[in-house]
Amino acid sequence: MEYLEPKRKMKPILDALNALLNIGYKSHIIDKDGNLEPINNVDNYLINNNLESDNVVFIK
């Protein structure tokens, strides 16, 4: 799922994120080598890496 930076306040994206987390999915980013790397907080990840958006993979 493409996730946008928090200041854009995209309600459908936040609703989808919360729904996935609430049913046990964990968020991961795709690193530069194509591997999945778990992240605890998508918003913090984007802010800390100065990203406006990134693709997030959810795995149960």
Secondary structure as a PSIPRED ss2 file (coil, helix, strand):
# PSIPRED VFORMAT (PSIPRED V4.0)

   1 M C   1.000  0.000  0.000
   2 E E   0.000  0.000  1.000
   3 Y E   0.000  0.000  1.000
   4 L E   0.000  0.000  1.000
   5 E C   1.000  0.000  0.000
   6 P H   0.000  1.000  0.000
   7 K H   0.000  1.000  0.000
   8 R H   0.000  1.000  0.000
   9 K C   1.000  0.000  0.000
  10 M C   1.000  0.000  0.000
  11 K H   0.000  1.000  0.000
  12 P H   0.000  1.000  0.000
  13 I H   0.000  1.000  0.000
  14 L H   0.000  1.000  0.000
  15 D H   0.000  1.000  0.000
  16 A H   0.000  1.000  0.000
  17 L H   0.000  1.000  0.000
  18 N H   0.000  1.000  0.000
  19 A H   0.000  1.000  0.000
  20 L H   0.000  1.000  0.000
  21 L H   0.000  1.000  0.000
  22 N H   0.000  1.000  0.000
  23 I C   1.000  0.000  0.000
  24 G C   1.000  0.000  0.000
  25 Y C   1.000  0.000  0.000
  26 K E   0.000  0.000  1.000
  27 S E   0.000  0.000  1.000
  28 H E   0.000  0.000  1.000
  29 I E   0.000  0.000  1.000
  30 I E   0.000  0.000  1.000
  31 D C   1.000  0.000  0.000
  32 K C   1.000  0.000  0.000
  33 D C   1.000  0.000  0.000
  34 G C   1.000  0.000  0.000
  35 N C   1.000  0.000  0.000
  36 L E   0.000  0.000  1.000
  37 E E   0.000  0.000  1.000
  38 P E   0.000  0.000  1.000
  39 I C   1.000  0.000  0.000
  40 N C   1.000  0.000  0.000
  41 N C   1.000  0.000  0.000
  42 V H   0.000  1.000  0.000
  43 D H   0.000  1.000  0.000
  44 N H   0.000  1.000  0.000
  45 Y H   0.000  1.000  0.000
  46 L H   0.000  1.000  0.000
  47 I H   0.000  1.000  0.000
  48 N H   0.000  1.000  0.000
  49 N C   1.000  0.000  0.000
  50 N C   1.000  0.000  0.000
  51 L C   1.000  0.000  0.000
  52 E C   1.000  0.000  0.000
  53 S E   0.000  0.000  1.000
  54 D E   0.000  0.000  1.000
  55 N E   0.000  0.000  1.000
  56 V E   0.000  0.000  1.000
  57 V E   0.000  0.000  1.000
  58 F E   0.000  0.000  1.000
  59 I E   0.000  0.000  1.000
  60 K C   1.000  0.000  0.000
